Amino acid sequence: MANNENNASHLSQTLRWTDAFALSMAVSGSIFASFGFALGALGPIGALLLWVGSAAIGACQNWIFLEVSAMFPDKPGGIAMIATEGWKRRLPIVGPVASFGYWLGWSAVLAIVGVSAGSLIQAQWFSEQTWSYQVGSVNVGLAQFIGIGLIVLFWQFNRLGVQMAASVSKYMGVLLLIPILVLAFAPLYSDAWNFEHFRKAWEVAPTADWSTGRTALMWLFLIAWSAYGTEMCAAFGPEYRSKKDMRLALVTSGLYTVAVFAAVAFSLGGLADQQAAIENPNGFFIGAFNAILGSQYSSFFVGTLLVGLFMGLNASLADGSRALYGMALDGLTVRQLGVLNRHQVPGRCMMVAVILNIAMILLLSSPLAILVTANIGYVVSIFFALSGFLWLRKDASGVDRPVRLGRGWIPIAWALSLLTGLIVLVGAASTELLGYGGTKELLIGIGILFLSVVLYGFRKLQDQKALSKA
């Protein structure tokens, strides 16, 4: 075995709630990666309602995940672990499927955010560089190469330990607050903000029928990758200094994200024309900032937006790697991934994520096409975690619960499970209607989930061989 790897299975208990909160601030920054697509398709009212509503669902789910994470303080993996523990007595195969789906959902953030950041950099400073290469059906240009470079850069940061990753996120989080605050208060001080955008959108609002409901479910499917993301705080369970730190991280990160989504979505809805978002969903923010403070600050605000996207790269590597590492420890995938490097982080798991995301950048056409592929597994894992909570209330009623929710949370968990199941079914089957995904993306997502079953079977063979030699 390489000198920099060891078989230690214990993560260091050094994480404060402020560290995890700093990492989770990347979730609020994710609104800058895909809000433009929603604003262009839904208008300011629809985009505001769905982004804030989805974040509120995510904050509510964090309480459910908190109870189960506190029950298993030595198990990493977050909601992937919750799904595994909740379903293992009834359908063990749920463990690897949910865990791989969760890992894919977080790991693919690298490709989504990397390409989005590359597009912003190209639009602001290298707009004349329009060259590209044809790779199959995908055009790979400067934005894609910048995205790949950023992934490799933040991989190196995360290999040095969770404290390094958290420290980087704290500094970036302070910078991210600048564009958030500028946008949040724009309706109060900027003449560029116009409530007329909302009034016009209300006049043409669609009727409340199945077509409207289906559209809402499709967008909830796409938005879930960001709005639910504060559950990442549960993935660091074994690394917190105390259970109080874990509670504060999950609760505060969820509430913070709801507040940011509400303020930013409301502000952008009044600053940007819907047509501008349709024409340039990745870069329409530049026009919004120019309208507020003038074009002389354009480069500065693009830089702060990039910081928010960089936080997504940082958080994705930190969270996704622990989910895959937890799978290896629980016997759900090959044992070679269940080792830590000399900095006590899952280095091999990070390398797998980096390789996968570079491949996705080269094979899929846009950030939302990547998102469609990743979200299939991610939202499935959310469903199995919520329903796993319900099973554990029955199967593990005698297990100590340092955090125990009231009985009123049972119907809430049922409702959220059913809603999540509906989001998966409608969202995965309808992405072609949104124009951001199709059969290829659907098959890739399902194929990766199927790979989890293959690796699970291979791990069982590894374990059998080890027992026969014992």
Number of C-alpha atoms within 10 A of each C-alpha: 6 6 7 11 17 14 11 12 16 15 21 16 13 13 20 19 22 17 22 31 27 24 31 32 28 28 31 30 26 25 21 25 26 20 23 28 22 22 25 20 18 21 25 27 20 20 23 24 17 21 23 22 17 23 30 20 16 24 25 20 24 26 20 23 23 28 19 27 30 22 17 19 17 14 22 28 30 29 32 31 28 33 32 27 23 28 22 14 11 9 10 15 16 23 30 31 26 28 35 28 29 31 28 26 30 29 28 29 28 33 30 27 27 30 27 27 29 22 21 23 21 20 19 15 11 13 12 9 12 11 9 13 10 10 11 10 10 15 16 19 18 20 23 24 16 18 25 23 15 20 24 16 13 22 23 14 16 26 23 16 19 25 17 12 25 25 14 20 28 19 13 22 24 14 18 26 20 14 19 22 13 18 24 21 13 23 20 10 10 15 11 17 22 17 14 12 18 16 14 13 17 14 8 9 14 12 9 8 8 9 11 13 12 16 19 20 23 23 25 21 27 26 23 23 23 25 28 24 28 30 28 29 31 30 27 26 26 25 22 23 15 16 18 14 20 27 20 18 28 26 20 17 27 31 16 19 28 21 15 23 30 18 20 24 26 24 25 26 26 22 27 25 19 24 14 17 21 17 13 14 21 23 23 21 24 20 16 24 25 16 17 19 14 11 15 9 14 18 16 13 21 22 19 20 25 25 23 31 29 27 30 30 28 25 29 31 30 29 28 29 28 26 29 32 29 25 28 21 19 19 18 28 28 22 19 13 20 24 22 22 19 16 17 20 25 29 27 20 23 26 16 14 26 22 13 16 23 21 13 21 25 21 18 24 17 20 22 22 22 25 27 24 28 29 28 29 26 27 27 23 30 30 24 26 31 25 20 27 26 20 19 19 14 11 15 14 10 9 11 11 15 16 17 15 13 7 8 8 15 15 11 15 21 15 13 20 22 14 13 22 17 17 25 24 16 18 26 25 14 18 23 14 12 15 10 18 22 18 13 12 24 20 12 18 25 16 12 19 21 16 15 22 19 14 16 22 18 16 19 17 13 15 14 12 11 10 9 7 6 6
